[in-house]
Amino acid sequence: MRNKAAKSAVRTSVKKFITLVQKKDPESEAALREMVKKIDTAARKGIIKKNAAARKKSRMQRFYNSHSTKAAQ
């Protein structure tokens, strides 16, 4: 049950982050930090593998960089 809750929290934070970035919301940077924190916690506890966590973080950072308002200017 605990693993399921942690995986769900990661998925929820990813979805929240993606919607904020697509809306170009200034809170997206904070959502990125929160998402990375949840992914790192899940990886540290062994709920997701270390390389899977690194891959998710890398993909989300690339997504943020390509859609952020700073990159568009």
C-alpha positions in Angstrom: 0.0 0.0 0.0 2.8 2.4 0.8 4.5 1.8 -2.5 1.3 2.4 -4.4 0.8 5.7 -2.6 4.3 6.9 -3.4 4.0 5.9 -7.1 0.6 7.7 -7.2 2.1 10.8 -5.7 4.9 10.8 -8.4 2.3 10.5 -11.2 0.1 13.2 -9.7 3.1 15.6 -9.4 4.1 14.9 -13.0 0.6 15.6 -14.3 0.4 18.8 -12.2 3.8 19.9 -13.5 2.9 19.2 -17.2 -0.4 21.2 -17.0 1.4 24.2 -15.3 4.1 24.2 -18.0 1.6 24.1 -20.8 -0.3 27.0 -19.3 3.0 28.9 -18.9 2.2 29.4 -15.3 5.1 30.9 -13.2 4.5 28.2 -10.6 5.8 25.6 -12.9 9.3 26.0 -11.6 8.2 25.2 -8.1 6.2 22.3 -9.4 9.4 21.0 -11.1 11.3 21.1 -7.8 8.4 19.3 -6.0 8.2 16.6 -8.7 11.9 16.0 -8.6 11.8 15.7 -4.8 9.0 13.1 -5.0 10.9 11.1 -7.7 14.1 11.2 -5.7 12.3 10.0 -2.6 10.6 7.1 -4.5 14.0 6.1 -5.9 15.7 6.3 -2.6 13.1 4.0 -1.0 13.4 1.6 -3.9 9.9 2.1 -5.2 11.2 3.0 -8.6 14.6 2.2 -10.0 17.5 4.7 -9.9 17.8 4.9 -13.7 14.0 5.2 -14.2 14.1 8.2 -11.8 17.0 9.8 -13.6 15.2 9.2 -17.0 11.9 10.8 -15.7 13.7 13.8 -14.3 15.7 14.3 -17.5 12.6 14.1 -19.7 10.7 16.5 -17.5 13.6 19.0 -17.4 13.9 18.9 -21.2 10.1 19.4 -21.4 10.3 22.4 -19.1 13.3 23.9 -21.0 11.5 23.6 -24.3 8.2 25.1 -23.1 9.3 27.6 -20.5 8.7 31.3 -21.1 12.4 32.0 -20.5 13.4 29.8 -23.4 10.8 31.4 -25.7 12.2 34.9 -25.2 
